[in-house]
Protein backbone atom coordinates (compact mmCIF):
# COMPACT_ATOMS: atom_id res chain seq x y z
CA UNK A 1 0.00 0.00 0.00
CA UNK A 2 1.26 3.47 -0.87
CA UNK A 3 1.32 4.65 2.73
CA UNK A 4 2.80 8.03 1.86
CA UNK A 5 0.03 8.85 -0.61
CA UNK A 6 -2.70 7.65 1.73
CA UNK A 7 -1.25 9.55 4.68
CA UNK A 8 -0.91 12.71 2.59
CA UNK A 9 -4.55 12.52 1.54
CA UNK A 10 -5.60 11.90 5.15
CA UNK A 11 -3.67 14.94 6.34
CA UNK A 12 -4.97 17.34 3.67
CA UNK A 13 -8.57 16.13 3.58
CA UNK A 14 -8.75 15.48 7.32
CA UNK A 15 -7.49 18.96 8.18
CA UNK A 16 -9.91 20.56 5.70
CA UNK A 17 -12.82 18.52 7.10
CA UNK A 18 -11.84 19.41 10.68
CA UNK A 19 -11.72 23.14 9.90
CA UNK A 20 -15.00 23.09 7.96
CA UNK A 21 -16.81 21.03 10.59
CA UNK A 22 -15.50 22.98 13.61
CA UNK A 23 -18.72 25.04 13.95
CA UNK A 24 -20.78 21.82 13.91
CA UNK A 25 -18.41 20.22 16.45
CA UNK A 26 -18.85 23.18 18.80
CA UNK A 27 -22.64 23.19 18.35
CA UNK A 28 -22.93 19.43 18.98
CA UNK A 29 -20.72 19.72 22.07
CA UNK A 30 -23.02 22.42 23.46
CA UNK A 31 -26.13 20.35 22.62
CA UNK A 32 -24.77 17.23 24.33
CA UNK A 33 -23.85 19.31 27.38
CA UNK A 34 -27.27 20.99 27.53
CA UNK A 35 -29.39 17.90 26.80
CA UNK A 36 -27.44 14.99 28.27
CA UNK A 37 -24.94 16.68 30.58
CA UNK A 38 -21.37 15.68 31.26
CA UNK A 39 -19.23 14.08 30.03
CA UNK A 40 -19.59 15.48 26.53
CA UNK A 41 -17.04 13.09 25.06
CA UNK A 42 -16.81 9.30 25.19
CA UNK A 43 -13.29 7.91 25.40
CA UNK A 44 -12.25 4.30 24.93
CA UNK A 45 -8.96 2.54 24.29
CA UNK A 46 -8.90 0.92 20.85
CA UNK A 47 -6.24 -0.94 18.88
CA UNK A 48 -4.41 1.17 16.31
CA UNK A 49 -1.86 0.54 13.61
CA UNK A 50 0.72 -2.06 14.54
CA UNK A 51 -1.43 -3.20 17.45
CA UNK A 52 -0.59 -0.04 19.41
CA UNK A 53 -3.47 1.07 21.65
CA UNK A 54 -4.79 4.63 21.40
CA UNK A 55 -7.68 6.54 22.93
CA UNK A 56 -10.58 7.03 20.54
CA UNK A 57 -12.78 10.04 21.23
CA UNK A 58 -16.42 10.47 20.14
CA UNK A 59 -19.38 12.50 21.30
CA UNK A 60 -21.21 10.67 24.09
CA UNK A 61 -24.45 9.12 22.85
CA UNK A 62 -25.37 6.77 25.72
CA UNK A 63 -26.21 6.88 29.40
CA UNK A 64 -24.68 4.52 31.96
CA UNK A 65 -27.67 2.44 33.05
CA UNK A 66 -27.71 -0.90 34.88
CA UNK A 67 -30.35 -3.56 35.45
CA UNK A 68 -31.43 -4.79 38.90
CA UNK A 69 -28.51 -7.25 38.97
CA UNK A 70 -25.95 -4.53 38.35
CA UNK A 71 -25.31 -5.47 34.71
CA UNK A 72 -24.91 -2.75 32.12
CA UNK A 73 -28.00 -2.52 29.92
CA UNK A 74 -27.65 -3.21 26.16
CA UNK A 75 -26.58 -0.30 23.96
CA UNK A 76 -30.02 0.21 22.42
CA UNK A 77 -31.50 0.70 25.91
CA UNK A 78 -28.92 3.35 26.82
CA UNK A 79 -28.81 5.51 23.67
CA UNK A 80 -30.22 8.98 24.27
CA UNK A 81 -32.64 10.69 21.86
CA UNK A 82 -29.92 13.13 20.80
CA UNK A 83 -27.44 10.26 20.62
CA UNK A 84 -29.68 8.35 18.22
CA UNK A 85 -29.67 11.31 15.81
CA UNK A 86 -25.91 11.75 16.10
CA UNK A 87 -25.35 8.04 15.44
CA UNK A 88 -27.71 7.93 12.46
CA UNK A 89 -25.68 10.58 10.65
CA UNK A 90 -22.32 9.58 12.18
CA UNK A 91 -21.97 13.04 13.70
CA UNK A 92 -20.79 11.50 16.97
CA UNK A 93 -17.55 10.63 15.18
CA UNK A 94 -16.59 14.17 14.15
CA UNK A 95 -14.02 14.47 17.00
CA UNK A 96 -12.13 11.57 15.38
CA UNK A 97 -11.06 13.97 12.60
CA UNK A 98 -8.41 15.22 15.03
CA UNK A 99 -7.10 11.65 15.27
CA UNK A 100 -6.92 11.54 11.46
CA UNK A 101 -4.91 14.76 11.36
CA UNK A 102 -2.52 13.54 14.06
CA UNK A 103 -2.00 10.18 12.36
CA UNK A 104 -3.73 7.86 14.81
CA UNK A 105 -6.53 7.15 12.35
CA UNK A 106 -7.24 7.34 8.62
CA UNK A 107 -10.30 8.60 6.77
CA UNK A 108 -10.78 5.09 5.36
CA UNK A 109 -9.74 1.82 6.97
CA UNK A 110 -10.96 -0.91 9.33
CA UNK A 111 -12.94 0.46 12.25
CA UNK A 112 -10.86 0.54 15.46
CA UNK A 113 -11.82 -2.26 17.85
CA UNK A 114 -11.32 -2.59 21.62
CA UNK A 115 -8.43 -4.82 22.66
CA UNK A 116 -10.72 -7.49 24.11
CA UNK A 117 -12.74 -7.72 20.88
CA UNK A 118 -9.70 -7.96 18.60
CA UNK A 119 -7.98 -10.65 20.68
CA UNK A 120 -8.42 -14.07 19.15
CA UNK A 121 -9.80 -12.83 15.84
CA UNK A 122 -8.17 -14.44 12.78
CA UNK A 123 -6.24 -12.00 10.61
CA UNK A 124 -5.86 -9.46 13.41
CA UNK A 125 -2.15 -8.85 12.72
CA UNK A 126 -2.71 -8.13 9.03
CA UNK A 127 -5.75 -6.02 9.87
CA UNK A 128 -3.67 -4.05 12.38
CA UNK A 129 -1.09 -3.18 9.72
CA UNK A 130 -3.50 -0.39 8.69
CA UNK A 131 -4.50 2.77 10.47
CA UNK A 132 -8.10 2.37 11.63
CA UNK A 133 -10.60 4.48 9.71
CA UNK A 134 -13.56 6.76 10.21
CA UNK A 135 -15.29 4.64 7.60
CA UNK A 136 -14.35 1.46 5.80
CA UNK A 137 -15.31 -1.21 3.32
CA UNK A 138 -17.20 -3.22 5.94
CA UNK A 139 -19.16 -0.14 7.02
CA UNK A 140 -20.45 0.54 3.49
CA UNK A 141 -21.08 -3.14 2.70
CA UNK A 142 -23.51 -3.99 5.48
CA UNK A 143 -22.04 -2.62 8.72
CA UNK A 144 -24.24 -3.87 11.60
CA UNK A 145 -25.88 -6.42 9.29
CA UNK A 146 -22.53 -8.26 8.95
CA UNK A 147 -21.20 -11.11 11.05
CA UNK A 148 -17.75 -10.72 12.61
CA UNK A 149 -16.14 -13.12 10.06
CA UNK A 150 -17.68 -11.08 7.23
CA UNK A 151 -16.34 -7.84 8.70
CA UNK A 152 -12.84 -9.28 9.08
CA UNK A 153 -12.94 -10.71 5.55
CA UNK A 154 -13.92 -7.30 4.16
CA UNK A 155 -11.20 -5.56 6.19
CA UNK A 156 -8.56 -7.95 4.82
CA UNK A 157 -9.99 -7.61 1.30
CA UNK A 158 -9.56 -3.84 1.63
CA UNK A 159 -5.97 -4.30 2.85
CA UNK A 160 -5.09 -6.58 -0.07
CA UNK A 161 -6.83 -4.58 -2.81
CA UNK A 162 -6.24 -1.00 -1.68
CA UNK A 163 -6.08 1.78 -4.23
CA UNK A 164 -6.73 5.49 -3.91
CA UNK A 165 -9.74 4.94 -6.16
CA UNK A 166 -11.13 2.39 -3.70
CA UNK A 167 -10.87 4.94 -0.89
CA UNK A 168 -12.73 7.49 -3.00
CA UNK A 169 -15.50 4.97 -3.77
CA UNK A 170 -15.82 4.07 -0.07
CA UNK A 171 -16.11 7.74 0.90
CA UNK A 172 -18.76 8.29 -1.81
CA UNK A 173 -20.68 5.22 -0.63
CA UNK A 174 -20.45 6.50 2.95
CA UNK A 175 -22.19 9.73 1.95
CA UNK A 176 -24.89 7.73 0.13
CA UNK A 177 -25.31 5.43 3.14
CA UNK A 178 -25.79 8.39 5.48
CA UNK A 179 -28.39 9.88 3.17
CA UNK A 180 -30.34 6.76 2.21
CA UNK A 181 -29.31 4.01 4.64
CA UNK A 182 -27.13 0.98 4.01
CA UNK A 183 -27.59 -2.60 2.85
CA UNK A 184 -25.50 -5.74 2.48
CA UNK A 185 -23.31 -5.97 -0.63
CA UNK A 186 -23.77 -9.71 -1.10
CA UNK A 187 -21.50 -10.04 -4.16
CA UNK A 188 -18.59 -8.29 -2.44
CA UNK A 189 -19.13 -10.20 0.80
CA UNK A 190 -18.97 -13.54 -1.08
CA UNK A 191 -15.81 -12.44 -2.90
CA UNK A 192 -14.14 -11.31 0.34
CA UNK A 193 -15.06 -14.54 2.14
CA UNK A 194 -13.69 -16.60 -0.77
CA UNK A 195 -10.33 -14.83 -0.32
CA UNK A 196 -10.42 -14.96 3.46
CA UNK A 197 -7.03 -16.49 4.25
CA UNK A 198 -5.79 -14.81 7.44
Secondary structure, 3 states (H helix, E strand, C coil): CCHHHHHHHHHHHHHHHHHHHHHHHHHHHHHHHHHHCCCCEEEEEEECHHHCEEEEEEECCECCCECCCCCECCHHHHECHHHHHHHHCCHHHCCHHHHHHCCCEEEECCCCCCHHHHCCCCCHHHHCCCCEEEECCCCCCCHHHCCHHHHHHHHHHHHHCCCHHHHHHHHHHHHHHHHHCCCCCHHHHHHHHHCCCC
